[in-house]
């Protein structure tokens, strides 16, 4: 895959994270409002409203995430495209003859159809809105149409483009539904082997950031429960069979990777443990509490690819084990303690996480201790004396942004600096101008070169803050200087 094509797919993965970021609050409100917790129906209804309108959120979020400058005009275009597609498809779709004469049933059929295709339509309209913005937001029209030029042209053009999507979904709905049903059946027919493959590729794709695309398919598309699709959506909608594509991540994120951090701590020389203990504890707590694991994974991913491959296999096995034990756990954000506690009463056999987690803790700790010692891996705290250890330099926001920019080769080298949940996604003029040592000294967990002009800097949950600070430093560096 060429660098340009890969960058586009990677950008899609990042764009999907924006709407997914609203799920924690949706899951929290939905659970807290239930009778077994706060018994406040309006709170549950507020959370359910977010899940019910995920298609619109995807249309906005994907469009903004895909558009240059993340401009809001693309989000408006995505929404316009979404409504044109959904309503247009509803007016075209053929209602089954046995209910066509019943106005109420026919309307319910069309509403169910709209709900079923909502998320795919939202993603496609978001991509369309973002693409139209990137190509036409500077368009110049004749003077008598000038009012509709520039960014105003973007939602107009997207609306017209959505007519083709409306026709495709309206006339092609039987084929689309058959295709989605066949996909779901194929995955579910694979049983535990399908879960295993999903878990393995979910971890292997982290290095590229494309695991978000895989997750979106599993969590929002596969399966159907009363018109609700996707493992995550179905779990919160009360489907007792949902949660298989999420439960297996809990033993790895809450127990396995924190144990790996403990193993790296014990593997470090005693003289260095005090210095690296805070870093490793922070990484372990982040994984345990929130399920954000990339800081841990990038600390050994490139040092020991074979060890990371074993980690991916163990993740796949965890999904299989939890499914065999009939454990159905779901999350709104990730497989950490917060989601485990909030969704405990909604889950099936959630208590079994503890014995499985204990086994995974011992397995990861023993595996990492042996491999680090046998292979002589230079994990955190075991670097050569001349190397810079990962450590967060205490800098003010403005200084931090400038320091990162300098480590990235300066304003002239950075074309685009954006963020996802845990990393900076950067387009640069020259990869060779990136100073890995300086980035590591500033707190980066790893630097990934995905191709010419494309890099990622793994930081952790504060990635968005640092991206904003780097962007501010770029604007300051490029601002015209007053003439003296």
C-alpha positions as CSV (number, residue, x, y, z in Angstrom):
1,X,0.0,0.0,0.0
2,X,1.4,3.4,-1.0
3,X,2.1,6.0,1.7
4,X,-0.6,8.2,0.3
5,X,-3.3,5.4,0.4
6,X,-2.1,4.2,3.8
7,X,-2.3,7.8,5.1
8,X,-5.9,8.0,4.0
9,X,-6.9,4.7,5.7
10,X,-5.1,5.8,8.8
11,X,-6.9,9.1,8.7
12,X,-10.2,7.2,8.7
13,X,-9.1,5.3,11.8
14,X,-8.4,8.6,13.5
15,X,-11.7,10.1,12.3
16,X,-13.7,7.2,13.8
17,X,-12.3,8.0,17.3
18,X,-14.0,11.4,17.5
19,X,-17.6,10.0,17.6
20,X,-16.5,7.0,19.6
21,X,-15.2,9.4,22.3
22,X,-18.8,10.2,23.3
23,X,-19.6,6.6,24.2
24,X,-18.2,6.8,27.8
25,X,-20.7,9.5,28.8
26,X,-23.5,7.6,27.0
27,X,-22.7,4.4,28.7
28,X,-22.4,6.1,32.1
29,X,-25.7,7.9,31.8
30,X,-27.5,4.8,30.6
31,X,-26.2,2.7,33.4
32,X,-26.6,5.3,36.2
33,X,-30.2,5.9,35.3
34,X,-31.2,2.2,35.6
35,X,-33.5,1.0,38.4
36,X,-30.7,-1.0,40.1
37,X,-28.5,2.2,40.4
38,X,-30.0,5.7,40.7
39,X,-33.4,4.8,39.3
40,X,-33.6,8.1,37.4
41,X,-35.3,7.4,34.0
42,X,-34.4,10.8,32.5
43,X,-30.7,10.1,33.1
44,X,-31.0,6.7,31.4
45,X,-33.1,8.3,28.5
46,X,-30.3,10.9,28.0
47,X,-27.7,8.1,27.6
48,X,-30.0,6.1,25.4
49,X,-30.5,9.1,23.2
50,X,-26.8,9.2,22.3
51,X,-26.8,5.5,21.3
52,X,-30.0,6.0,19.3
53,X,-28.4,8.8,17.3
54,X,-24.9,7.3,16.7
55,X,-25.4,7.6,13.0
56,X,-25.7,11.4,13.2
57,X,-22.7,11.5,15.5
58,X,-20.6,9.4,13.1
59,X,-21.7,11.7,10.2
60,X,-20.4,14.7,12.2
61,X,-17.4,13.2,13.8
62,X,-16.0,11.4,10.8
63,X,-16.5,14.4,8.6
64,X,-14.7,16.8,11.0
65,X,-12.0,14.2,11.7
66,X,-11.4,13.6,8.0
67,X,-11.5,17.3,6.9
68,X,-8.4,19.5,6.8
69,X,-8.2,21.8,9.8
70,X,-11.0,19.7,11.3
71,X,-13.4,22.4,10.1
72,X,-17.0,22.4,11.4
73,X,-18.3,23.1,7.9
74,X,-17.5,19.4,7.1
75,X,-19.5,18.3,10.1
76,X,-22.5,20.3,8.8
77,X,-22.0,18.7,5.4
78,X,-22.0,15.3,7.0
79,X,-25.3,15.9,8.8
80,X,-26.9,17.2,5.6
81,X,-25.7,14.1,3.7
82,X,-27.0,11.9,6.5
83,X,-30.5,13.3,6.5
84,X,-30.7,13.3,2.7
85,X,-29.6,9.7,2.5
86,X,-31.8,8.4,5.3
87,X,-35.0,10.2,4.3
88,X,-34.3,9.6,0.6
89,X,-33.8,5.9,1.2
90,X,-36.9,5.6,3.3
91,X,-39.0,7.1,0.5
92,X,-37.5,4.7,-2.1
93,X,-37.4,1.4,-0.2
94,X,-40.0,-1.1,-1.1
95,X,-42.2,-2.1,1.9
96,X,-43.0,-5.8,2.0
97,X,-46.5,-6.5,0.4
98,X,-47.9,-8.1,3.5
99,X,-47.6,-4.9,5.5
100,X,-47.7,-2.2,2.8
101,X,-51.5,-1.6,3.2
102,X,-51.0,-0.9,7.0
103,X,-49.8,2.6,7.3
104,X,-48.6,2.1,10.9
105,X,-46.7,-1.1,10.1
106,X,-45.2,0.4,6.9
107,X,-44.0,3.4,8.8
108,X,-42.5,1.2,11.5
109,X,-40.7,-0.9,8.8
110,X,-39.2,2.2,7.3
111,X,-38.1,3.5,10.7
112,X,-36.5,0.1,11.5
113,X,-34.7,0.2,8.2
114,X,-33.3,3.7,8.9
115,X,-32.1,2.5,12.4
116,X,-30.5,-0.6,10.9
117,X,-28.4,1.4,8.3
118,X,-27.9,4.4,10.5
119,X,-24.2,3.9,11.4
120,X,-23.0,2.8,7.9
121,X,-24.8,5.8,6.5
122,X,-23.3,8.1,9.1
123,X,-19.7,6.8,8.4
124,X,-20.2,7.1,4.6
125,X,-21.7,10.6,4.8
126,X,-19.0,11.7,7.1
127,X,-16.4,10.5,4.7
128,X,-18.2,12.2,1.8
129,X,-18.5,15.5,3.8
130,X,-14.8,15.4,4.7
131,X,-13.7,14.6,1.2
132,X,-15.9,17.3,-0.4
133,X,-14.5,19.8,2.2
134,X,-10.9,18.9,1.4
135,X,-11.4,19.3,-2.4
136,X,-13.9,22.2,-2.7
137,X,-13.8,24.4,0.4
138,X,-11.9,27.1,-1.6
139,X,-14.0,26.8,-4.7
140,X,-14.8,30.1,-6.6
141,X,-18.1,30.4,-8.3
142,X,-19.3,33.1,-10.8
143,X,-20.2,36.4,-9.2
144,X,-23.9,35.9,-9.4
145,X,-23.4,32.6,-7.4
146,X,-20.5,33.8,-5.2
147,X,-22.6,33.6,-2.0
148,X,-22.7,29.8,-2.4
149,X,-18.9,29.5,-3.0
150,X,-16.2,28.6,-0.6
151,X,-17.2,26.6,2.5
152,X,-20.9,27.2,1.9
153,X,-20.5,25.0,-1.2
154,X,-19.5,22.0,0.9
155,X,-22.9,21.0,2.5
156,X,-24.6,21.8,-0.8
157,X,-22.3,19.5,-2.8
158,X,-22.5,16.8,-0.1
159,X,-26.3,16.9,-0.2
160,X,-26.3,16.3,-3.9
161,X,-23.7,13.5,-3.5
162,X,-26.0,11.9,-0.8
163,X,-28.7,11.5,-3.3
164,X,-26.7,8.7,-4.9
165,X,-26.3,7.1,-1.5
166,X,-30.0,7.4,-0.9
167,X,-30.7,5.6,-4.1
168,X,-28.1,3.0,-3.3
169,X,-29.5,2.3,0.1
170,X,-33.1,2.7,-1.0
171,X,-33.1,0.4,-4.0
172,X,-30.2,-1.8,-2.8
173,X,-31.5,-2.3,0.8
174,X,-32.3,-6.0,0.3
175,X,-28.7,-6.6,-1.0
176,X,-27.2,-4.5,1.7
177,X,-29.1,-6.2,4.4
178,X,-28.2,-9.6,2.9
179,X,-24.5,-8.6,2.8
180,X,-24.4,-7.4,6.4
181,X,-26.3,-10.5,7.5
182,X,-23.9,-12.7,5.6
183,X,-20.9,-10.9,7.1
184,X,-22.4,-11.4,10.6
185,X,-23.2,-15.0,10.0
186,X,-19.7,-15.7,8.6
187,X,-18.1,-14.2,11.7
188,X,-20.4,-15.8,14.2
189,X,-20.1,-19.1,12.3
190,X,-16.4,-19.1,13.0
191,X,-17.3,-19.1,16.7
192,X,-14.3,-18.9,19.1
193,X,-11.9,-19.0,16.2
194,X,-13.4,-15.8,14.9
195,X,-13.1,-14.2,18.4
196,X,-9.4,-15.3,18.5
197,X,-8.6,-13.8,15.1
198,X,-10.4,-10.5,16.1
199,X,-8.3,-10.3,19.3
200,X,-5.0,-11.0,17.6
201,X,-5.5,-8.5,14.8
202,X,-6.9,-5.9,17.2
203,X,-3.5,-5.8,19.0
204,X,-1.4,-6.2,15.8
205,X,-3.1,-3.3,14.1
206,X,-2.4,-0.9,17.0
207,X,1.0,0.0,15.5
208,X,-0.9,1.5,12.5
209,X,-3.9,2.9,14.3
210,X,-6.2,0.9,12.0
211,X,-7.6,-1.2,14.9
212,X,-10.3,1.5,15.2
213,X,-11.7,0.4,11.8
214,X,-11.8,-3.3,12.9
215,X,-13.4,-2.3,16.2
216,X,-16.1,-0.2,14.5
217,X,-17.1,-3.2,12.5
218,X,-17.4,-5.5,15.6
219,X,-18.9,-3.0,18.0
220,X,-21.3,-1.1,15.7
221,X,-22.1,-3.3,12.7
222,X,-22.1,-7.1,13.5
223,X,-25.3,-8.7,14.7
224,X,-28.9,-7.4,15.2
225,X,-31.0,-7.2,18.3
226,X,-34.4,-5.5,17.9
227,X,-32.9,-3.3,15.2
228,X,-29.8,-2.4,17.1
229,X,-26.5,-3.5,15.5
230,X,-23.0,-4.1,16.8
231,X,-21.7,-5.9,19.9
232,X,-21.3,-2.7,22.0
233,X,-24.7,-1.3,21.0
234,X,-26.5,-4.6,21.6
235,X,-24.9,-5.0,25.0
236,X,-26.3,-1.7,26.2
237,X,-29.6,-2.5,24.5
238,X,-29.9,-5.6,26.7
239,X,-29.0,-8.3,24.3
240,X,-27.9,-11.3,26.5
241,X,-25.7,-12.6,23.8
242,X,-23.7,-9.4,23.3
243,X,-20.3,-8.6,24.9
244,X,-18.2,-11.4,23.4
245,X,-16.2,-9.0,21.4
246,X,-15.4,-6.9,24.5
247,X,-15.2,-9.3,27.5
248,X,-11.8,-10.8,26.6
249,X,-10.0,-7.5,26.7
250,X,-10.6,-7.1,30.5
251,X,-8.1,-9.8,31.7
252,X,-5.4,-8.3,29.4
253,X,-6.0,-4.6,30.1
254,X,-6.8,-4.8,33.8
255,X,-4.3,-7.6,34.8
256,X,-2.0,-8.7,32.1
257,X,-0.3,-5.4,31.0
258,X,-0.1,-4.0,34.6
259,X,1.7,-7.3,35.4
260,X,4.1,-6.6,32.5
261,X,4.8,-3.1,34.0
262,X,5.6,-4.8,37.4
263,X,7.9,-7.2,35.6
264,X,9.7,-4.4,33.8
265,X,10.1,-2.6,37.2
266,X,11.6,-5.7,38.8
267,X,13.8,-6.3,35.8
268,X,15.4,-2.8,36.1
269,X,18.5,-2.4,38.2
270,X,17.8,-1.5,41.8
271,X,19.6,1.8,41.4
272,X,17.1,2.9,38.7
273,X,13.9,1.5,40.1
274,X,13.1,4.7,42.0
275,X,13.5,6.7,38.9
276,X,11.4,4.6,36.6
277,X,8.9,3.3,39.1
278,X,6.6,6.4,38.8
279,X,6.5,6.0,35.0
280,X,5.7,2.3,35.1
281,X,3.1,2.8,37.9
282,X,1.4,5.5,35.8
283,X,1.3,3.3,32.8
284,X,-0.1,0.4,34.8
285,X,-2.8,2.4,36.5
286,X,-3.8,3.9,33.2
287,X,-4.3,0.4,31.7
288,X,-6.0,-0.9,34.9
289,X,-8.4,2.0,35.5
290,X,-9.2,3.1,31.9
291,X,-8.1,0.4,29.6
292,X,-5.7,2.7,27.7
293,X,-2.8,0.3,27.0
294,X,-0.8,1.9,24.2
295,X,1.8,3.5,26.5
296,X,2.6,0.0,27.9
297,X,2.5,-1.8,24.6
298,X,4.8,0.7,22.8
299,X,7.3,0.4,25.5
300,X,8.1,-3.2,24.3
301,X,6.5,-3.5,20.9
302,X,9.7,-2.7,19.0
303,X,12.2,-4.0,21.5
304,X,10.7,-7.5,21.4
305,X,8.4,-8.0,18.4
306,X,8.1,-11.7,19.2
307,X,7.0,-10.9,22.7
308,X,4.4,-8.5,21.3
309,X,3.2,-11.2,19.0
310,X,2.7,-13.5,22.0
311,X,0.8,-10.6,23.7
312,X,-1.5,-10.5,20.6
313,X,-2.1,-14.2,20.8
314,X,-2.8,-14.1,24.5
315,X,-5.4,-11.4,23.8
316,X,-7.1,-13.6,21.2
317,X,-7.1,-16.5,23.7
318,X,-8.6,-14.3,26.4
319,X,-11.6,-13.6,24.2
320,X,-12.0,-17.3,23.6
321,X,-11.7,-18.2,27.3
322,X,-14.2,-15.6,28.4
323,X,-16.6,-16.8,25.8
324,X,-16.2,-20.4,26.8
325,X,-17.0,-19.3,30.4
326,X,-20.0,-17.4,29.1
327,X,-18.7,-14.1,30.4
328,X,-20.4,-11.2,28.6
329,X,-18.9,-7.9,29.6
330,X,-19.3,-4.6,27.8
331,X,-17.8,-1.1,28.0
332,X,-18.5,2.4,26.8
333,X,-14.8,3.4,26.5
334,X,-12.4,0.5,27.1
335,X,-11.9,-2.6,29.3
336,X,-10.8,-0.9,32.5
337,X,-12.0,-0.9,36.1
338,X,-14.3,2.0,35.6
339,X,-16.3,0.3,32.9
340,X,-16.2,-3.0,34.8
341,X,-17.7,-1.5,37.9
342,X,-20.3,0.6,36.1
343,X,-21.5,-2.3,33.9
344,X,-21.1,-5.1,36.5
345,X,-24.9,-5.7,37.0
346,X,-25.6,-5.6,33.3
347,X,-23.0,-8.2,32.5
348,X,-23.2,-12.0,32.5
349,X,-20.9,-13.9,35.0
350,X,-18.7,-10.8,35.5
351,X,-17.2,-12.3,38.7
352,X,-15.3,-14.8,36.6
353,X,-13.0,-11.9,35.5
354,X,-11.2,-12.2,38.9
355,X,-9.8,-15.8,38.5
356,X,-9.1,-15.4,34.8
357,X,-7.4,-12.0,35.6
358,X,-5.3,-13.6,38.3
359,X,-4.1,-16.3,35.8
360,X,-3.3,-13.6,33.2
361,X,-1.5,-11.5,35.8
362,X,0.8,-14.4,36.7
363,X,1.2,-15.4,33.1
364,X,2.2,-11.9,31.9
365,X,4.5,-11.3,34.8
366,X,6.4,-14.6,34.4
367,X,6.6,-14.3,30.7
368,X,8.0,-10.8,30.7
369,X,10.5,-11.5,33.5
370,X,11.9,-14.5,31.6
371,X,12.0,-12.9,28.1
372,X,13.5,-9.6,29.4
373,X,16.2,-11.5,31.2
374,X,16.9,-14.1,28.5
375,X,16.9,-11.7,25.6
376,X,18.5,-8.8,27.5
377,X,15.8,-6.4,26.4
378,X,16.4,-2.8,27.1
379,X,13.0,-2.1,28.6
380,X,12.4,1.0,30.7
381,X,15.1,1.3,33.3
382,X,17.5,-1.1,31.5
383,X,18.8,1.4,28.9
384,X,22.5,1.9,28.5
385,X,23.9,4.8,30.5
386,X,24.3,6.9,27.4
387,X,20.6,6.5,26.4
388,X,17.8,8.9,27.4
389,X,15.2,7.2,29.6
390,X,11.6,7.9,29.1
391,X,10.7,10.7,31.5
392,X,8.2,13.5,31.5
393,X,10.1,16.8,31.6
394,X,8.1,19.3,33.8
395,X,7.4,22.1,31.3
396,X,4.7,24.7,31.1
397,X,2.2,24.2,28.3
398,X,3.8,26.8,26.0
399,X,7.3,25.5,26.6
400,X,6.1,21.9,26.2
401,X,4.5,22.6,22.8
402,X,7.7,24.4,21.6
403,X,9.9,21.6,22.9
404,X,7.9,18.9,21.0
405,X,7.9,21.1,17.9
406,X,11.7,21.4,18.0
407,X,12.0,17.6,18.5
408,X,9.8,17.2,15.4
409,X,12.2,19.2,13.3
410,X,10.6,22.6,13.7
411,X,7.6,24.4,12.1
412,X,9.1,24.0,8.6
413,X,9.1,20.3,9.0
414,X,5.7,19.7,10.5
415,X,2.9,19.8,7.9
416,X,0.1,18.4,10.0
417,X,-0.1,17.6,13.7
418,X,-3.2,15.9,15.0
419,X,-4.1,13.5,17.8
420,X,-6.1,10.4,18.5
421,X,-6.7,8.9,22.0
422,X,-3.1,8.3,22.9
423,X,-0.8,9.4,20.1
424,X,0.2,12.3,17.8
425,X,-0.4,11.7,14.1
426,X,2.0,13.8,12.2
427,X,2.8,14.5,8.5
428,X,6.4,15.8,8.1
429,X,8.5,17.0,5.2
430,X,11.6,14.9,6.3
431,X,11.5,11.9,8.6
432,X,15.2,12.2,9.3
433,X,14.7,15.5,11.1
434,X,12.7,13.8,13.9
435,X,14.7,13.6,17.1
436,X,13.6,10.4,18.8
437,X,15.8,11.0,21.9
438,X,14.4,14.4,22.5
439,X,10.8,13.1,22.2
440,X,11.6,10.3,24.6
441,X,13.0,12.8,27.1
442,X,9.8,14.8,26.8
443,X,7.7,11.7,27.8
444,X,7.0,9.9,24.5
445,X,6.6,6.1,24.8
446,X,7.6,5.5,21.2
447,X,8.0,6.9,17.7
448,X,6.5,5.0,14.7
449,X,7.5,5.7,11.2
450,X,4.7,4.4,9.0
451,X,6.1,5.6,5.7
452,X,7.7,8.6,4.0
453,X,6.3,11.7,5.7
454,X,4.1,9.9,8.2
455,X,4.9,9.3,11.8
456,X,3.1,8.7,15.1
457,X,4.4,9.7,18.5
458,X,2.9,7.5,21.3
459,X,2.3,9.7,24.4
460,X,-0.8,8.5,26.3
461,X,-4.1,10.1,27.3
462,X,-2.6,13.7,27.2
463,X,-2.0,13.4,23.4
464,X,-4.7,15.8,22.5
465,X,-3.4,18.5,24.9
466,X,0.1,18.2,23.5
467,X,-1.2,18.3,19.9
468,X,-3.0,21.6,20.7
469,X,0.2,23.0,22.2
470,X,2.3,21.9,19.2
471,X,-0.3,23.5,16.9
472,X,-0.1,26.7,18.9
473,X,3.7,26.7,18.7
474,X,3.5,26.2,14.9
475,X,1.1,29.2,14.6
476,X,3.5,31.3,16.7
477,X,6.5,30.3,14.7
478,X,4.7,31.1,11.4
479,X,3.2,34.3,12.5
480,X,4.6,37.4,10.7
481,X,7.2,39.3,12.7
482,X,6.7,43.0,13.3
483,X,9.0,45.2,11.2
484,X,11.4,47.1,13.4
